[in-house]
Amino acid sequence: MFKSISSGIILFAGLALGVSSVSAETRVTYKSAKSTSSYYQMAVQISENMKKGSEGDIIVTVEESQGSVQNVMEAAVRNNNYVFTTPPVLVKLAQAGKVMFKGKSNPKFNDIRALFPIPSLTMHFVMSKDSGVSKFSDLEGKTILLGKGSFGAKEGAKYLKLFGLEAKVKLANVELNNAVPAIKNRQIDGFVTAGSYPAPNVLEAAAGVGVSLVSLSDDQVKKTKRTRLVIPAGTYPGINQDTVTTSLPVIAYTITSMDDETAYQLTKTYWEQLSSMGKAFPWWNGVSGKMLTNIYGKIHAGALRYYDEAGITVPSENR
């Protein structure tokens, strides 16, 4: 009789411990980008480091996405531990029901909350060393590869028009993935690309033929209406001075149904793992607490708790 009762107690205790260990594991869905993009690679890196940094308590499942608009749209129908990446301007447009969100308004867009910044999409105007280009006006008469359809291609075309070079530059009819061979074979003088720095194609071109990066003046940055960003000297081989350029910030957001403790642990683990990620993947080294100024909207209460504990300044409008 006593043995039977003891066995029952032990069995119950074991079950209780099992339930406890399961409930301690937090599962998060991270909606990222196309599987071929650098942002999908970043999502995988975040997933791996969340598991490592939390000792298995946080399990992040990465979902492929067709783009940031889809990510924001899904915020209206997802629940609980949904994290997604997007430029903050899309959150602003969604909440206002404008442009691509026109006619698709949803009050749940107001439940979107920020967690932390990730590497920005950074504009690179890459020129071969022997092209002699050091500023935008030097692009006149040069052959440039913009690519097609990408953010970098659209942004590059916009800048050529803004700075009076639209009809003064020859545009190469070559796909962006052929940019490095094209610049090596002197088919083009340079190319435009957008990606988190250091960008692999720029590194390859710099190592292969030697390149320079076109730096923008503060007035030119202002005209683009984009966020100013400085690519530090030494980021690319042979480029020993800072490059002033523009960027499109990207933020990891969630929704208010995520509980405060989960948001806190996600944010805390992310920042604690950032240095380790940067050693393995240099594009993380450009992320800092100063990038919280790029956030549009409110920061999740759980993430805010971490920033206050860590002494990281949060703009008043994001509280």
Residue frames as qw, qx, qy, qz and C-alpha x, y, z in Angstrom:
[[0.000, 0.886, 0.464, 0.000, 0.00, 0.00, 0.00],
 [0.300, -0.828, 0.101, 0.463, 2.71, 2.47, 1.09],
 [0.453, -0.179, 0.596, 0.639, 4.84, 1.51, -1.91],
 [0.286, 0.591, 0.664, 0.358, 1.90, 2.11, -4.22],
 [0.074, -0.955, -0.251, 0.138, 1.22, 5.56, -2.76],
 [0.413, -0.643, 0.319, 0.561, 4.94, 6.44, -2.93],
 [0.447, 0.125, 0.663, 0.588, 5.10, 5.41, -6.56],
 [0.166, 0.800, 0.543, 0.193, 2.08, 7.57, -7.29],
 [0.227, -0.913, -0.025, 0.338, 3.67, 10.55, -5.59],
 [0.453, -0.392, 0.508, 0.618, 6.91, 10.04, -7.54],
 [0.366, 0.412, 0.689, 0.470, 4.97, 9.69, -10.81],
 [0.026, 0.919, 0.392, 0.002, 2.96, 12.83, -10.07],
 [0.339, -0.792, 0.175, 0.478, 6.12, 14.75, -9.20],
 [0.471, -0.099, 0.617, 0.622, 7.76, 13.60, -12.42],
 [0.257, 0.662, 0.614, 0.343, 4.75, 14.72, -14.44],
 [0.143, -0.949, -0.193, 0.205, 4.75, 18.05, -12.65],
 [0.416, -0.575, 0.377, 0.595, 8.41, 18.54, -13.44],
 [0.427, 0.234, 0.686, 0.542, 7.73, 17.63, -17.05],
 [0.115, 0.858, 0.481, 0.141, 4.97, 20.20, -17.29],
 [0.303, -0.869, 0.034, 0.390, 7.21, 22.78, -15.65],
 [0.465, -0.324, 0.515, 0.643, 10.06, 22.18, -18.11],
 [0.334, 0.491, 0.657, 0.464, 7.72, 22.44, -21.07],
 [0.030, -0.931, -0.363, -0.003, 6.11, 25.65, -19.85],
 [0.418, -0.708, 0.167, 0.545, 9.58, 27.19, -19.31],
 [0.440, 0.020, 0.582, 0.684, 10.29, 26.92, -23.01],
 [0.289, 0.703, 0.190, -0.621, 9.10, 29.99, -24.93],
 [0.540, 0.252, 0.646, 0.477, 8.38, 29.52, -28.61],
 [0.120, 0.711, 0.007, -0.693, 8.55, 32.52, -30.94],
 [0.661, 0.518, 0.463, 0.284, 7.74, 32.87, -34.65],
 [0.211, -0.626, 0.207, 0.722, 10.13, 35.22, -36.46],
 [0.625, 0.675, 0.387, 0.064, 8.81, 36.39, -39.84],
 [0.456, -0.500, 0.298, 0.674, 11.75, 37.52, -41.89],
 [0.323, 0.661, -0.314, -0.600, 12.38, 37.79, -45.63],
 [0.867, 0.385, -0.254, -0.190, 12.98, 35.66, -48.72],
 [0.912, -0.333, 0.176, 0.162, 15.21, 32.69, -47.97],
 [0.747, 0.381, 0.068, 0.540, 17.81, 33.96, -50.46],
 [0.045, 0.890, -0.036, 0.452, 18.23, 37.32, -48.72],
 [0.349, 0.325, -0.592, 0.649, 20.75, 38.48, -46.14],
 [0.435, -0.366, 0.280, -0.774, 17.87, 39.28, -43.77],
 [0.931, -0.139, -0.221, -0.256, 16.82, 35.64, -43.75],
 [0.697, 0.219, -0.520, 0.442, 20.41, 34.72, -42.84],
 [0.044, -0.404, 0.424, -0.810, 20.23, 37.27, -40.01],
 [0.748, -0.308, 0.000, -0.588, 16.99, 35.70, -38.79],
 [0.919, -0.001, -0.387, 0.073, 18.66, 32.29, -38.63],
 [0.437, 0.317, -0.500, 0.677, 21.58, 33.83, -36.71],
 [0.376, -0.405, 0.263, -0.791, 19.15, 35.43, -34.25],
 [0.893, -0.191, -0.204, -0.352, 17.35, 32.12, -33.83],
 [0.811, 0.113, -0.475, 0.323, 20.57, 30.25, -33.08],
 [0.264, 0.307, -0.454, 0.793, 21.81, 32.88, -30.63],
 [0.572, -0.416, 0.064, -0.704, 18.46, 33.18, -28.84],
 [0.937, -0.173, -0.288, -0.096, 18.61, 29.45, -28.10],
 [0.676, 0.195, -0.430, 0.566, 22.26, 29.69, -27.07],
 [0.039, 0.414, -0.298, 0.859, 21.84, 32.84, -24.97],
 [0.646, -0.362, 0.097, -0.665, 18.72, 31.59, -23.19],
 [0.160, -0.280, 0.935, -0.149, 20.14, 28.08, -22.71],
 [0.107, -0.183, -0.929, -0.303, 17.26, 26.65, -24.71],
 [0.116, 0.474, 0.651, -0.582, 14.48, 28.56, -22.94],
 [0.407, 0.658, 0.034, -0.632, 13.69, 30.62, -26.08],
 [0.522, 0.111, 0.753, 0.385, 13.10, 28.71, -29.32],
 [0.294, 0.618, -0.070, -0.725, 12.74, 30.93, -32.40],
 [0.618, 0.311, 0.684, 0.232, 11.23, 29.45, -35.56],
 [0.011, -0.433, 0.299, 0.850, 12.10, 31.44, -38.68],
 [0.569, 0.571, 0.587, -0.082, 9.43, 31.86, -41.35],
 [0.342, 0.073, 0.460, 0.816, 10.21, 32.93, -44.90],
 [0.224, 0.735, 0.387, -0.510, 8.37, 36.00, -46.15],
 [0.541, 0.564, 0.414, 0.466, 7.80, 37.67, -49.50],
 [0.256, 0.481, -0.019, 0.838, 8.58, 41.06, -47.98],
 [0.102, -0.051, -0.532, 0.839, 7.99, 43.58, -45.24],
 [0.472, -0.116, -0.144, -0.862, 4.48, 44.51, -46.38],
 [0.730, -0.172, -0.626, -0.216, 3.37, 40.90, -45.86],
 [0.444, -0.050, -0.681, 0.580, 5.04, 40.91, -42.43],
 [0.143, -0.015, 0.287, -0.947, 3.12, 43.99, -41.32],
 [0.609, -0.123, -0.376, -0.688, -0.18, 42.72, -42.75],
 [0.672, -0.143, -0.726, 0.024, 0.13, 39.49, -40.75],
 [0.128, 0.085, -0.584, 0.797, 0.46, 41.49, -37.52],
 [0.504, -0.121, 0.018, -0.855, -3.32, 42.01, -37.74],
 [0.866, -0.061, -0.295, -0.398, -4.09, 38.27, -37.68],
 [0.613, 0.174, -0.693, 0.336, -1.28, 36.73, -35.62],
 [0.639, -0.722, -0.100, -0.246, -1.37, 36.18, -31.88],
 [0.799, -0.569, 0.099, 0.166, 1.06, 36.15, -28.98],
 [0.546, -0.567, 0.395, 0.473, 4.70, 35.49, -29.85],
 [0.660, 0.622, 0.308, 0.288, 4.83, 36.88, -33.39],
 [0.307, -0.689, 0.215, 0.620, 7.98, 38.84, -34.27],
 [0.666, 0.599, 0.353, 0.269, 8.53, 40.39, -37.68],
 [0.421, -0.354, 0.167, 0.818, 11.00, 42.70, -39.40],
 [0.335, 0.784, 0.450, 0.265, 10.16, 45.80, -41.37],
 [0.258, 0.263, -0.050, 0.928, 11.36, 49.32, -42.10],
 [0.028, -0.407, -0.628, 0.663, 9.53, 51.47, -39.52],
 [0.237, 0.190, -0.202, -0.931, 7.96, 53.63, -42.22],
 [0.383, -0.157, -0.797, -0.440, 5.70, 50.70, -43.17],
 [0.233, -0.428, -0.773, 0.407, 4.27, 50.58, -39.64],
 [0.054, 0.377, 0.149, -0.913, 3.49, 54.28, -39.96],
 [0.325, 0.096, -0.534, -0.775, 1.78, 53.75, -43.33],
 [0.333, -0.261, -0.901, -0.096, -0.19, 50.73, -42.06],
 [0.142, -0.461, -0.644, 0.594, -1.51, 52.61, -39.05],
 [0.172, 0.433, -0.003, -0.885, -2.52, 55.52, -41.30],
 [0.642, 0.451, 0.613, -0.089, -4.00, 53.23, -44.00],
 [0.281, 0.835, -0.203, -0.427, -1.91, 54.86, -46.74],
 [0.210, 0.579, -0.710, -0.341, -0.14, 53.83, -49.95],
 [0.396, 0.127, -0.889, -0.193, 0.13, 49.99, -50.07],
 [0.058, -0.238, -0.867, 0.434, -2.16, 49.76, -47.02],
 [0.349, 0.085, -0.037, -0.932, -4.90, 51.92, -48.50],
 [0.753, -0.048, -0.310, -0.578, -8.24, 50.17, -48.07],
 [0.753, -0.017, -0.646, 0.128, -6.60, 47.59, -45.80],
 [0.162, -0.551, 0.430, -0.697, -6.80, 49.45, -42.49],
 [0.729, -0.318, -0.607, -0.004, -7.09, 47.37, -39.36],
 [0.409, -0.838, 0.129, -0.338, -7.28, 48.60, -35.76],
 [0.921, -0.329, 0.067, 0.198, -4.85, 45.81, -34.80],
 [0.621, 0.520, -0.109, 0.576, -2.07, 47.69, -36.58],
 [0.196, -0.808, 0.195, -0.521, -2.16, 49.99, -33.56],
 [0.863, -0.480, 0.142, -0.066, -1.09, 47.00, -31.42],
 [0.809, 0.389, -0.203, 0.390, 2.32, 46.82, -33.14],
 [0.458, -0.868, 0.186, 0.054, 5.23, 47.38, -30.74],
 [0.509, 0.695, -0.484, 0.153, 8.99, 47.59, -31.34],
 [0.910, -0.376, -0.037, 0.173, 11.60, 45.30, -29.79],
 [0.519, -0.587, 0.333, 0.525, 15.06, 46.07, -31.20],
 [0.447, 0.770, -0.275, -0.363, 16.89, 47.35, -34.31],
 [0.864, -0.007, 0.404, 0.300, 18.71, 45.04, -36.70],
 [0.398, -0.243, 0.390, 0.794, 21.24, 46.01, -39.41],
 [0.376, 0.694, 0.142, -0.597, 19.99, 48.72, -41.78],
 [0.718, 0.506, 0.373, 0.300, 19.73, 48.48, -45.55],
 [0.300, -0.720, 0.171, 0.602, 22.72, 50.62, -46.50],
 [0.633, 0.770, 0.061, -0.047, 23.22, 52.29, -49.87],
 [0.596, -0.411, 0.437, 0.534, 26.58, 51.62, -51.54],
 [0.571, 0.807, -0.072, -0.131, 27.73, 53.47, -54.66],
 [0.764, -0.352, 0.433, 0.324, 30.68, 51.28, -55.60],
 [0.515, 0.830, -0.174, -0.125, 33.19, 52.51, -58.20],
 [0.902, 0.115, -0.059, 0.412, 36.37, 50.93, -59.56],
 [0.499, -0.624, 0.030, 0.600, 39.51, 52.66, -58.30],
 [0.374, -0.089, 0.440, 0.811, 40.63, 53.62, -61.81],
 [0.138, 0.742, 0.596, 0.275, 37.27, 55.28, -62.62],
 [0.271, 0.202, -0.120, 0.934, 38.51, 58.34, -60.74],
 [0.385, -0.641, -0.388, -0.539, 35.12, 58.89, -59.10],
 [0.304, -0.027, -0.652, 0.694, 35.17, 60.43, -55.62],
 [0.241, 0.309, 0.424, -0.817, 31.89, 62.40, -55.55],
 [0.541, 0.506, 0.641, -0.201, 28.48, 62.24, -57.21],
 [0.379, 0.823, -0.090, -0.413, 29.23, 64.82, -59.90],
 [0.097, -0.532, 0.776, 0.324, 32.10, 62.59, -61.09],
 [0.581, 0.187, 0.788, -0.075, 29.56, 59.96, -62.18],
 [0.522, 0.717, 0.016, -0.462, 28.77, 61.93, -65.35],
 [0.511, 0.618, -0.539, -0.259, 29.68, 59.89, -68.44],
 [0.150, -0.342, 0.915, -0.152, 30.32, 56.71, -66.42],
 [0.638, -0.076, -0.647, -0.411, 28.65, 53.31, -66.92],
 [0.309, -0.266, 0.659, -0.631, 26.72, 52.25, -63.84],
 [0.409, -0.192, -0.868, -0.204, 24.87, 49.05, -62.98],
 [0.421, -0.297, 0.275, -0.812, 21.71, 49.63, -60.97],
 [0.082, 0.117, 0.980, -0.138, 20.07, 46.22, -61.28],
 [0.371, -0.276, -0.495, -0.735, 16.31, 45.80, -61.50],
 [0.625, -0.464, -0.523, -0.346, 13.39, 45.82, -59.09],
 [0.620, -0.284, -0.545, 0.488, 15.35, 45.88, -55.83],
 [0.279, -0.902, -0.230, 0.234, 15.30, 48.62, -53.21],
 [0.484, -0.478, 0.281, 0.677, 18.88, 49.52, -54.15],
 [0.342, 0.282, 0.599, 0.667, 18.00, 49.84, -57.85],
 [0.047, -0.833, -0.497, -0.238, 15.00, 52.07, -57.19],
 [0.413, -0.836, -0.076, 0.354, 16.90, 54.17, -54.66],
 [0.526, -0.235, 0.385, 0.721, 19.91, 54.49, -56.97],
 [0.235, 0.517, 0.564, 0.599, 17.74, 55.71, -59.85],
 [0.221, -0.903, -0.368, -0.005, 16.08, 58.20, -57.48],
 [0.487, -0.676, 0.093, 0.544, 19.45, 59.64, -56.43],
 [0.452, 0.087, 0.488, 0.742, 20.66, 60.03, -60.03],
 [0.043, 0.728, 0.515, 0.452, 17.53, 62.05, -60.76],
 [0.403, -0.859, -0.248, 0.197, 17.76, 64.06, -57.53],
 [0.476, -0.625, 0.231, 0.574, 21.35, 65.08, -58.22],
 [0.389, 0.792, -0.140, -0.449, 20.88, 65.96, -61.91],
 [0.148, -0.469, 0.815, 0.308, 22.59, 62.90, -63.38],
 [0.745, 0.257, 0.531, -0.312, 19.61, 60.95, -64.78],
 [0.758, 0.645, 0.086, -0.043, 20.51, 61.50, -68.45],
 [0.166, 0.862, -0.477, 0.051, 24.24, 61.86, -67.88],
 [0.414, -0.407, 0.810, -0.089, 25.04, 58.32, -66.72],
 [0.577, 0.204, -0.676, -0.412, 25.06, 55.19, -68.89],
 [0.721, -0.255, 0.468, -0.443, 23.01, 52.41, -67.31],
 [0.107, 0.317, -0.920, -0.202, 24.35, 48.90, -67.90],
 [0.822, -0.034, -0.162, -0.545, 21.85, 46.22, -68.86],
 [0.474, 0.221, -0.825, 0.216, 23.34, 43.62, -66.52],
 [0.707, -0.570, -0.381, -0.174, 21.83, 41.82, -63.54],
 [0.303, -0.840, 0.336, -0.298, 23.14, 42.86, -60.13],
 [0.889, -0.335, 0.309, 0.050, 24.43, 39.35, -59.38],
 [0.810, 0.355, 0.127, 0.449, 26.88, 39.89, -62.28],
 [0.039, -0.996, 0.057, -0.063, 28.16, 43.20, -60.88],
 [0.567, -0.659, 0.426, 0.252, 31.50, 41.90, -59.59],
 [0.701, 0.109, 0.535, 0.458, 32.55, 40.11, -62.83],
 [0.369, 0.830, 0.318, 0.271, 31.35, 43.13, -64.83],
 [0.165, -0.971, 0.173, 0.029, 33.47, 45.58, -62.84],
 [0.670, -0.421, 0.511, 0.335, 36.47, 43.22, -63.00],
 [0.608, 0.293, 0.576, 0.462, 36.13, 42.94, -66.80],
 [0.107, -0.311, 0.082, 0.941, 35.71, 46.75, -67.09],
 [0.026, 0.500, 0.742, 0.445, 32.23, 46.41, -68.61],
 [0.268, -0.878, -0.337, -0.210, 31.05, 48.89, -66.01],
 [0.221, 0.573, -0.377, 0.693, 32.67, 51.65, -63.96],
 [0.118, -0.156, 0.689, -0.698, 30.61, 50.89, -60.90],
 [0.398, -0.388, -0.771, -0.310, 27.43, 49.52, -59.39],
 [0.372, -0.394, 0.262, -0.799, 24.80, 50.41, -56.82],
 [0.565, -0.197, -0.801, -0.014, 23.77, 47.98, -54.14],
 [0.450, -0.557, 0.218, -0.663, 21.84, 48.11, -50.88],
 [0.837, -0.178, -0.515, 0.049, 22.60, 45.74, -48.04],
 [0.615, -0.785, 0.067, 0.035, 23.89, 45.61, -44.51],
 [0.409, 0.745, -0.487, 0.204, 27.55, 46.46, -44.38],
 [0.030, -0.496, 0.637, 0.589, 29.95, 44.85, -44.97],
 [0.811, 0.386, 0.090, -0.431, 28.08, 43.68, -48.09],
 [0.797, -0.131, 0.539, 0.240, 29.53, 40.45, -49.57],
 [0.669, 0.613, 0.293, 0.301, 29.50, 41.70, -53.19],
 [0.063, 0.969, -0.179, 0.157, 31.32, 44.91, -52.20],
 [0.617, -0.600, 0.499, 0.102, 33.91, 42.92, -50.24],
 [0.819, 0.176, 0.472, 0.273, 34.47, 40.69, -53.27],
 [0.472, 0.825, 0.124, 0.285, 34.87, 43.67, -55.62],
 [0.216, -0.930, 0.288, -0.072, 37.19, 45.46, -53.19],
 [0.699, -0.420, 0.551, 0.176, 39.41, 42.40, -52.86],
 [0.773, 0.330, 0.480, 0.251, 39.35, 41.64, -56.59],
 [0.492, 0.608, 0.242, 0.574, 39.88, 44.95, -58.39],
 [0.290, -0.212, -0.255, 0.898, 39.99, 47.68, -55.77],
 [0.034, -0.713, -0.568, -0.409, 37.05, 50.02, -55.36],
 [0.049, 0.058, -0.320, 0.944, 36.03, 53.33, -53.84],
 [0.043, -0.639, -0.761, 0.106, 32.71, 54.31, -52.29],
 [0.059, 0.533, 0.203, 0.819, 30.99, 57.55, -53.21],
 [0.222, -0.371, -0.614, 0.660, 30.32, 59.68, -50.15],
 [0.009, -0.766, -0.506, -0.396, 27.30, 61.99, -49.95],
 [0.082, 0.300, -0.265, 0.913, 27.32, 65.53, -48.61],
 [0.070, 0.307, 0.737, -0.598, 24.97, 66.34, -45.74],
 [0.404, 0.363, -0.030, -0.839, 22.87, 68.39, -48.17],
 [0.465, 0.162, -0.742, -0.454, 22.56, 65.41, -50.51],
 [0.160, -0.153, -0.935, 0.277, 21.56, 63.13, -47.62],
 [0.230, 0.346, 0.442, -0.795, 18.87, 65.64, -46.64],
 [0.458, 0.302, -0.354, -0.758, 17.48, 65.67, -50.20],
 [0.357, 0.043, -0.910, -0.204, 17.09, 61.88, -50.22],
 [0.635, -0.391, 0.088, -0.660, 14.88, 62.03, -47.06],
 [0.879, -0.067, -0.468, 0.059, 16.61, 58.87, -45.86],
 [0.679, -0.727, 0.064, 0.077, 18.53, 58.18, -42.65],
 [0.267, 0.810, -0.507, 0.122, 22.18, 59.27, -42.60],
 [0.945, -0.289, 0.128, 0.087, 24.66, 56.47, -41.95],
 [0.098, 0.822, -0.556, -0.069, 28.45, 56.33, -41.85],
 [0.979, 0.095, -0.146, 0.109, 30.30, 53.25, -43.09],
 [0.497, -0.797, 0.274, 0.209, 33.48, 53.29, -40.97],
 [0.329, 0.740, -0.579, -0.096, 36.93, 53.46, -42.52],
 [0.078, -0.394, 0.911, -0.089, 38.44, 50.00, -42.91],
 [0.758, 0.148, 0.444, -0.455, 35.12, 48.22, -43.42],
 [0.871, 0.477, 0.117, 0.010, 36.25, 47.34, -46.95],
 [0.746, -0.190, 0.243, 0.591, 39.81, 46.63, -48.13],
 [0.429, 0.231, 0.295, 0.822, 41.53, 49.75, -49.48],
 [0.146, -0.756, -0.302, -0.561, 38.88, 52.20, -48.24],
 [0.538, -0.135, -0.503, 0.663, 40.57, 54.03, -45.41],
 [0.096, -0.076, 0.178, -0.976, 38.14, 56.85, -44.81],
 [0.318, 0.383, 0.716, -0.489, 34.58, 57.04, -43.50],
 [0.023, -0.221, -0.659, -0.718, 31.83, 57.01, -46.14],
 [0.327, 0.264, 0.422, -0.803, 28.69, 59.06, -45.57],
 [0.177, -0.133, -0.808, -0.546, 25.69, 57.40, -47.16],
 [0.580, -0.181, 0.071, -0.791, 21.99, 56.72, -46.55],
 [0.060, 0.017, -0.991, 0.115, 20.12, 53.82, -45.07],
 [0.631, -0.328, -0.332, -0.620, 16.70, 52.33, -44.58],
 [0.257, -0.350, 0.750, -0.499, 16.41, 51.29, -40.92],
 [0.666, -0.133, -0.668, -0.305, 14.97, 47.86, -40.16],
 [0.344, -0.378, 0.557, -0.655, 13.34, 47.02, -36.82],
 [0.305, -0.163, -0.938, -0.007, 12.14, 43.80, -35.19],
 [0.443, -0.244, 0.102, -0.856, 8.55, 44.39, -34.08],
 [0.091, -0.212, -0.966, 0.120, 5.96, 42.34, -32.23],
 [0.355, -0.533, -0.417, -0.645, 2.39, 42.91, -31.00],
 [0.331, -0.508, 0.384, -0.696, 0.86, 43.81, -27.64],
 [0.919, -0.217, -0.095, -0.315, -0.42, 40.25, -27.07],
 [0.694, 0.239, -0.544, 0.407, 3.18, 39.15, -26.44],
 [0.611, -0.746, -0.253, 0.079, 3.54, 39.10, -22.66],
 [0.055, -0.957, 0.263, -0.106, 5.98, 41.50, -21.02],
 [0.673, -0.519, 0.513, 0.124, 8.33, 38.80, -19.72],
 [0.806, 0.287, 0.421, 0.301, 8.77, 37.25, -23.18],
 [0.371, 0.887, 0.040, 0.271, 9.45, 40.66, -24.75],
 [0.350, -0.867, 0.353, -0.038, 11.93, 41.40, -21.97],
 [0.769, -0.290, 0.533, 0.202, 13.81, 38.10, -22.35],
 [0.719, 0.548, 0.312, 0.291, 13.90, 38.38, -26.17],
 [0.192, 0.947, -0.089, 0.240, 15.29, 41.90, -26.05],
 [0.505, -0.750, 0.427, -0.002, 17.76, 41.16, -23.25],
 [0.832, -0.073, 0.494, 0.243, 19.08, 38.02, -24.94],
 [0.612, 0.725, 0.178, 0.261, 19.39, 39.80, -28.31],
 [0.053, 0.943, -0.254, 0.209, 21.60, 42.58, -26.92],
 [0.630, -0.595, 0.499, 0.016, 23.64, 40.20, -24.79],
 [0.823, 0.104, 0.499, 0.250, 24.37, 38.03, -27.85],
 [0.443, 0.892, 0.031, -0.081, 25.07, 40.94, -30.22],
 [0.120, -0.802, 0.566, 0.150, 28.83, 41.02, -29.60],
 [0.592, -0.149, 0.785, 0.109, 29.12, 37.28, -30.17],
 [0.657, 0.607, 0.447, 0.002, 27.11, 37.53, -33.40],
 [0.238, 0.945, -0.171, -0.148, 29.32, 40.41, -34.57],
 [0.357, -0.584, 0.697, 0.215, 32.47, 38.32, -34.19],
 [0.560, 0.128, 0.800, 0.176, 31.03, 35.67, -36.50],
 [0.337, 0.643, 0.572, 0.382, 29.04, 37.93, -38.83],
 [0.335, -0.103, -0.104, 0.931, 30.39, 41.53, -39.07],
 [0.119, -0.503, -0.414, -0.749, 27.11, 43.13, -40.20],
 [0.527, -0.686, -0.500, 0.032, 25.93, 42.98, -36.56],
 [0.534, -0.236, -0.213, 0.783, 28.74, 45.32, -35.52],
 [0.048, 0.310, 0.214, 0.925, 26.88, 48.30, -36.98],
 [0.466, -0.641, -0.525, -0.311, 23.97, 47.89, -34.53],
 [0.262, 0.070, -0.529, 0.804, 23.93, 50.11, -31.45],
 [0.076, -0.583, -0.689, 0.423, 21.49, 51.51, -28.90],
 [0.034, 0.392, -0.079, -0.916, 21.56, 54.81, -30.78],
 [0.138, -0.084, -0.756, -0.634, 19.48, 53.13, -33.49],
 [0.001, 0.523, 0.795, -0.309, 16.44, 53.21, -31.20],
 [0.123, 0.521, 0.056, -0.843, 15.95, 56.73, -32.59],
 [0.174, 0.125, -0.704, -0.677, 15.01, 55.07, -35.92],
 [0.030, 0.336, 0.934, -0.114, 11.97, 53.36, -34.40],
 [0.347, -0.248, -0.218, -0.878, 8.49, 54.52, -35.34],
 [0.717, -0.406, -0.419, -0.382, 5.78, 53.86, -32.76],
 [0.590, -0.659, 0.319, -0.340, 5.86, 52.53, -29.24],
 [0.311, 0.377, -0.859, 0.151, 8.36, 50.08, -27.79],
 [0.727, -0.340, -0.572, -0.168, 6.87, 47.00, -26.09],
 [0.506, -0.778, 0.165, -0.335, 6.66, 47.42, -22.31],
 [0.937, -0.276, 0.122, 0.175, 8.81, 44.32, -21.75],
 [0.700, 0.393, 0.017, 0.596, 11.56, 45.60, -24.07],
 [0.043, -0.836, 0.061, -0.543, 11.32, 49.03, -22.45],
 [0.761, -0.639, 0.100, -0.056, 12.00, 47.43, -19.08],
 [0.876, -0.010, 0.095, 0.473, 15.27, 46.03, -20.44],
 [0.415, 0.632, 0.032, 0.653, 16.37, 49.36, -21.95],
 [0.347, -0.843, 0.078, -0.403, 15.72, 51.16, -18.67],
 [0.870, -0.457, 0.131, 0.127, 17.67, 48.51, -16.73],
 [0.806, 0.146, 0.166, 0.549, 20.56, 48.66, -19.21],
 [0.218, -0.695, -0.007, 0.685, 20.66, 52.47, -19.21],
 [0.325, 0.191, 0.606, 0.701, 19.97, 52.70, -22.95],
 [0.171, 0.335, 0.140, -0.916, 18.32, 56.00, -23.85],
 [0.224, 0.477, 0.823, 0.213, 14.84, 55.64, -25.32],
 [0.042, -0.221, -0.205, -0.953, 13.23, 58.61, -27.12],
 [0.283, 0.145, 0.569, -0.758, 10.22, 59.89, -25.17],
 [0.618, 0.244, -0.175, -0.727, 7.89, 59.44, -28.15],
 [0.585, 0.173, -0.770, -0.186, 8.64, 55.70, -28.21],
 [0.021, -0.097, 0.832, -0.545, 7.71, 55.09, -24.58]]
